[in-house]
Amino acid sequence: MIVTRDRALLIATDIDGTLLDHDAQLPFRADTWRRAIHALGARAAGCRVAFASSRTLDELMVLQRALGVQGPCIAEDGAVLARDADGASDRDPALAPHDELRAYGRRTMCIWTRAQHAAALRMAMQELDAVQRADASQLDRESLSALGFGTNGAIRRALAARHHSLLLDPSRLSGDETRTIRTAAAARGLQLRRGGRWLTLADSTGKGTALSLLRHFETACGVSPIIVAIGNEENDVSLLQKADLAFVIRNPGRGPHPALTAIPRAVVLDTEGPGGWLEMLNCLQELVQ
């Protein structure tokens, strides 16, 4: 696909394993990353980054602030979409009204949710002991630290702010138990997906549905960007499917996820792990004409 200079770019990125490494760190300097995004935007009609993750919205907002970027967020594997308030959803009757306005410092976010509450998910799966055992909300601090949550604040944002999905610890489940949960979830119209170090259970149709809604909002605002998606795990399949350009991160030691390489036109990056992010930016630079 040729990216013309008169089109803006919106990069929808997974976080864990795609932008951040196993230790939840950028493998490159944040200012280097921001400069590369700015350089790409200077070649096109602008470039913004949207976070798309199984993490909660509170986690993603903290991460955006730490990295010095602002943009839309797809949280809890597509159950939540948030974008900065600009009045567009109120001006255009064709757009679904937001469910909530929430302040994050000086930013005010319009939030849309299209999923059951976590309490309803627990009720639907209550007869499965394995779900109760793996539910992160029931784990102690040591177990949560092993999942990558190093501080009380991180734990609070990951659990107390998780309203529309359940976080499950895969290390507490056998392969048979995981398959049983997946089958039982599907029978109830729910989805169990792997992302980063954990499993997420939700009734949303995934990040791709939220990305389609975001595209609709962007177009209504007169932007109509070329949407680029990048991810590394099974919960990124719908995200990459709904994008105009799709890039696949190679997982260190095990290669690209086969469900992602099966997506037509998806580009598998050569660099392993989040280092592939800068490789993707170089690829996009070459595509801009």
C-alpha positions as CSV (number, residue, x, y, z in Angstrom):
1,M,0.0,0.0,0.0
2,I,1.3,3.5,-0.9
3,V,1.0,6.1,1.8
4,T,0.4,9.5,0.3
5,R,1.7,12.6,2.0
6,D,-1.7,14.1,2.3
7,R,-3.0,11.3,4.6
8,A,-2.4,11.3,8.3
9,L,-1.2,8.1,10.0
10,L,-2.7,6.6,13.2
11,I,-0.6,3.8,14.7
12,A,-2.6,1.4,16.9
13,T,-0.2,-0.5,19.0
14,D,-0.4,-3.3,21.5
15,I,1.7,-2.7,24.6
16,D,3.2,-5.7,26.3
17,G,5.6,-7.6,24.1
18,T,5.0,-5.1,21.3
19,L,6.0,-1.7,22.6
20,L,7.3,-2.7,26.0
21,D,9.6,-5.7,26.7
22,H,9.1,-8.5,29.3
23,D,10.2,-6.1,32.1
24,A,7.7,-3.5,31.0
25,Q,10.4,-1.2,29.6
26,L,11.0,0.5,26.3
27,P,14.1,-1.2,24.6
28,F,15.0,2.3,23.3
29,R,15.0,5.8,24.6
30,A,11.6,7.4,24.8
31,D,12.9,10.6,23.1
32,T,14.3,8.6,20.3
33,W,10.9,6.9,19.8
34,R,9.1,10.2,19.9
35,R,11.5,11.8,17.4
36,A,11.0,8.9,15.0
37,I,7.2,9.3,15.2
38,H,7.5,13.1,14.7
39,A,9.8,12.5,11.6
40,L,7.2,10.1,10.1
41,G,4.4,12.6,10.8
42,A,6.4,15.4,9.1
43,R,6.6,13.2,5.9
44,A,2.9,12.5,6.0
45,A,0.1,14.7,7.1
46,G,0.8,13.9,10.8
47,C,1.2,10.7,12.9
48,R,-0.4,9.8,16.1
49,V,-0.2,6.7,18.3
50,A,-3.2,4.9,19.9
51,F,-2.6,2.4,22.6
52,A,-4.6,-0.9,22.3
53,S,-4.1,-3.3,25.2
54,S,-5.6,-5.7,27.6
55,R,-4.4,-3.2,30.3
56,T,-7.0,-0.9,31.9
57,L,-7.6,2.6,30.8
58,D,-6.0,4.0,34.0
59,E,-2.8,2.0,33.2
60,L,-2.7,3.3,29.6
61,M,-3.2,6.9,30.7
62,V,-0.3,6.6,33.2
63,L,1.9,5.0,30.5
64,Q,1.1,7.7,28.0
65,R,2.1,10.4,30.5
66,A,5.3,8.6,31.3
67,L,6.2,8.3,27.6
68,G,5.2,11.8,26.8
69,V,2.5,11.0,24.2
70,Q,-1.2,11.6,23.9
71,G,-3.7,9.7,21.9
72,P,-6.8,7.4,21.9
73,C,-6.8,4.3,24.0
74,I,-8.4,0.9,23.5
75,A,-8.4,-0.8,26.9
76,E,-9.4,-4.2,28.4
77,D,-9.0,-6.0,25.0
78,G,-11.5,-3.7,23.2
79,A,-14.1,-3.4,26.0
80,V,-13.3,0.3,26.4
81,L,-12.5,3.0,23.9
82,A,-11.3,6.5,25.1
83,R,-10.4,9.6,23.1
84,D,-9.8,13.2,24.1
85,A,-13.0,15.2,24.4
86,D,-13.4,17.5,21.4
87,G,-17.2,17.7,21.1
88,A,-17.3,15.6,17.9
89,S,-19.5,12.9,19.3
90,D,-22.0,15.6,20.5
91,R,-22.0,17.4,17.1
92,D,-22.6,14.4,14.9
93,P,-25.9,12.5,15.6
94,A,-24.5,9.6,13.6
95,L,-22.0,8.9,16.3
96,A,-22.8,7.0,19.4
97,P,-22.9,9.2,22.5
98,H,-20.1,8.5,24.9
99,D,-20.9,6.7,28.2
100,E,-18.8,8.8,30.4
101,L,-16.5,11.8,30.7
102,R,-13.4,11.2,32.9
103,A,-10.6,13.6,33.8
104,Y,-7.0,12.6,33.8
105,G,-5.1,15.6,35.0
106,R,-5.6,18.3,32.4
107,R,-7.1,15.8,29.9
108,T,-10.8,15.0,29.6
109,M,-11.5,11.7,28.0
110,C,-14.8,10.6,26.3
111,I,-15.2,6.9,27.1
112,W,-17.3,4.3,25.4
113,T,-17.9,0.8,26.8
114,R,-19.4,-2.1,24.9
115,A,-19.0,-5.0,27.4
116,Q,-20.5,-6.5,30.5
117,H,-19.3,-5.5,34.0
118,A,-16.6,-7.7,35.5
119,A,-19.1,-8.8,38.2
120,A,-21.3,-10.3,35.5
121,L,-18.4,-12.1,34.0
122,R,-17.5,-13.7,37.4
123,M,-21.1,-14.8,37.8
124,A,-21.2,-16.3,34.4
125,M,-18.1,-18.4,35.1
126,Q,-18.6,-19.0,38.8
127,E,-19.0,-22.8,38.5
128,L,-15.4,-23.2,37.2
129,D,-13.0,-23.5,40.1
130,A,-10.1,-22.9,37.8
131,V,-11.4,-19.4,37.0
132,Q,-11.6,-18.5,40.7
133,R,-8.1,-19.8,41.3
134,A,-6.6,-17.9,38.4
135,D,-8.6,-14.6,38.9
136,A,-5.9,-11.9,39.6
137,S,-8.2,-10.1,41.9
138,Q,-7.8,-13.1,44.3
139,L,-4.0,-13.3,44.1
140,D,-1.5,-12.0,46.7
141,R,1.0,-9.3,46.2
142,E,3.9,-11.8,45.4
143,S,1.8,-13.5,42.7
144,L,0.8,-10.1,41.2
145,S,4.5,-9.0,41.1
146,A,5.3,-12.1,39.1
147,L,2.7,-10.9,36.6
148,G,4.6,-7.7,36.2
149,F,2.8,-5.4,38.7
150,G,5.6,-4.0,40.8
151,T,3.9,-1.3,42.9
152,N,0.7,-0.9,44.9
153,G,-0.3,1.8,42.4
154,A,0.2,-0.6,39.4
155,I,-1.8,-3.3,41.2
156,R,-4.6,-0.8,41.9
157,R,-4.7,0.4,38.3
158,A,-4.6,-3.2,37.0
159,L,-7.3,-4.6,39.2
160,A,-9.5,-1.9,40.9
161,A,-9.7,0.0,37.6
162,R,-10.6,-3.2,35.6
163,H,-14.4,-2.9,35.1
164,H,-15.2,-4.9,32.0
165,S,-12.9,-7.9,31.9
166,L,-11.2,-10.5,34.2
167,L,-7.5,-10.9,34.4
168,L,-6.4,-14.5,34.8
169,D,-2.9,-15.8,35.7
170,P,-2.1,-18.6,33.1
171,S,0.6,-20.0,35.4
172,R,-2.2,-21.2,37.7
173,L,-3.9,-23.2,34.9
174,S,-3.0,-26.4,33.2
175,G,-3.4,-26.6,29.4
176,D,-6.6,-28.6,29.8
177,E,-8.0,-26.1,32.2
178,T,-7.3,-23.2,29.9
179,R,-9.0,-25.1,27.0
180,T,-12.0,-25.8,29.3
181,I,-12.3,-22.2,30.3
182,R,-12.0,-21.1,26.6
183,T,-14.7,-23.5,25.6
184,A,-17.0,-22.6,28.5
185,A,-16.5,-18.9,27.7
186,A,-17.3,-19.3,24.1
187,A,-20.5,-21.1,25.0
188,R,-21.5,-18.0,27.0
189,G,-20.6,-15.5,24.3
190,L,-17.3,-14.6,26.0
191,Q,-13.7,-14.5,24.8
192,L,-10.6,-15.7,26.5
193,R,-7.4,-14.2,24.9
194,R,-3.7,-14.3,25.7
195,G,-1.9,-11.0,25.9
196,G,1.5,-10.4,27.6
197,R,1.9,-12.5,30.7
198,W,-1.8,-13.0,31.4
199,L,-5.2,-14.1,30.0
200,T,-8.1,-11.7,29.6
201,L,-11.7,-12.8,29.8
202,A,-14.3,-10.4,28.3
203,D,-17.5,-10.3,26.3
204,S,-16.1,-7.7,23.8
205,T,-15.4,-8.8,20.3
206,G,-11.8,-7.7,20.6
207,K,-9.6,-4.7,19.9
208,G,-10.6,-4.7,16.2
209,T,-14.2,-3.7,16.9
210,A,-13.0,-0.8,19.1
211,L,-10.6,0.2,16.3
212,S,-13.4,0.3,13.8
213,L,-15.3,2.6,16.1
214,L,-12.3,4.8,16.5
215,R,-11.9,5.0,12.7
216,H,-15.5,6.1,12.5
217,F,-14.9,8.9,15.0
218,E,-11.7,10.0,13.3
219,T,-13.5,10.2,9.9
220,A,-16.3,12.2,11.4
221,C,-13.7,14.7,12.7
222,G,-12.5,15.1,9.1
223,V,-9.2,13.2,9.6
224,S,-9.8,9.8,7.8
225,P,-6.3,8.5,8.7
226,I,-4.5,5.5,7.3
227,I,-4.6,3.1,10.3
228,V,-1.5,1.0,11.0
229,A,-1.6,-1.8,13.6
230,I,1.2,-3.6,15.3
231,G,1.0,-6.5,17.7
232,N,2.5,-9.8,18.9
233,E,-0.2,-12.1,20.5
234,E,-3.5,-13.7,19.8
235,N,-5.5,-10.9,21.3
236,D,-4.1,-8.6,18.5
237,V,-5.6,-10.6,15.6
238,S,-8.8,-8.5,15.2
239,L,-6.7,-5.3,15.6
240,L,-4.5,-6.2,12.7
241,Q,-7.4,-7.4,10.6
242,K,-9.2,-4.1,10.9
243,A,-6.1,-1.9,10.0
244,D,-5.0,-0.7,6.6
245,L,-1.4,-1.8,7.3
246,A,-0.5,-4.6,9.7
247,F,2.8,-5.4,11.3
248,V,3.7,-8.4,13.4
249,I,6.3,-8.5,16.2
250,R,8.5,-11.6,16.5
251,N,8.3,-13.0,20.0
252,P,11.8,-13.6,21.4
253,G,12.6,-17.3,21.4
254,R,9.4,-18.4,19.8
255,G,8.9,-16.3,16.7
256,P,5.8,-14.6,15.4
257,H,2.4,-15.8,16.5
258,P,0.9,-18.1,13.8
259,A,-2.5,-16.5,14.1
260,L,-1.0,-13.1,13.2
261,T,1.2,-14.4,10.3
262,A,-2.0,-15.9,8.8
263,I,-3.5,-12.4,8.3
264,P,-3.4,-11.5,4.7
265,R,-0.8,-8.7,3.9
266,A,0.6,-8.7,7.4
267,V,4.3,-7.8,7.5
268,V,6.4,-9.8,9.9
269,L,9.2,-7.6,11.2
270,D,12.8,-9.0,11.2
271,T,13.7,-7.5,14.6
272,E,12.7,-9.6,17.6
273,G,10.6,-8.1,20.4
274,P,9.7,-4.4,20.8
275,G,12.8,-3.3,18.9
276,G,10.7,-4.1,15.9
277,W,8.7,-1.0,16.6
278,L,11.4,1.3,15.2
279,E,11.8,-1.1,12.2
280,M,8.1,-0.6,11.5
281,L,8.6,3.2,11.5
282,N,11.4,2.8,9.0
283,C,9.1,0.7,6.8
284,L,6.4,3.4,7.0
285,Q,8.9,6.1,6.0
286,E,9.7,4.2,2.9
287,L,6.0,3.8,2.0
288,V,5.2,7.5,2.2
289,Q,5.2,9.0,-1.3
